[in-house]
Amino acid sequence: MPAKFRITVLAAVTMTICVALAWRPPTAIRADSSDDAQIRAVLDMQTAAWNRGDIDAFMTSYWKSEQTVLDRYHRSYPDRKTMGTVSFSDLEIHLTCADAAYVVGKFHLIRESDQPSGVFSLDFRKFPEGWRIVLDHTTAFPAAAVVPAASH
């Protein structure tokens, strides 16, 4: 084999290996429409349950939620006034494998006394009964500071 041909083949093989090593599939793939719709349905159910004041129904979206968590929700939100009205926005749903997904988004709560909002990430798992939240990270944005008017 001529040296020039060997160098060309070696260069082509090296280039192919470099491209193969540089290409990495994304860590999370976009949820297919069925999974996406099922997960959105869970979040829609949560919103509807919260907005009608039904904490027990709201908590059914969580897999094996502990009684202490449910009790804490009932203590923290004893009535519709303290619950307010919730909405979610900027939702991104990512399937990590056939039975796991994560969702990131923003929440907005409107109450008479305040309007907290923030961000959340939810880990979902697919069980025989459907998609359920197994881990919830929610962080509220700091309340806007009230700056007193300058006195003259």
Secondary structure, DSSP 8 states (H G I E B T S, - for coil): --HHHHHHHHHHHHHHHHHHHH----SSEE--HHHHHHHHHHHHHHHHHHHTT-HHHHHTTBTT--HHHHHHHHHH--SHHHH-EEEEEEEEEEEEETTEEEEEEEEEEE-SS---EEEEEEEEEEETTEEEEEEEEEEE------------
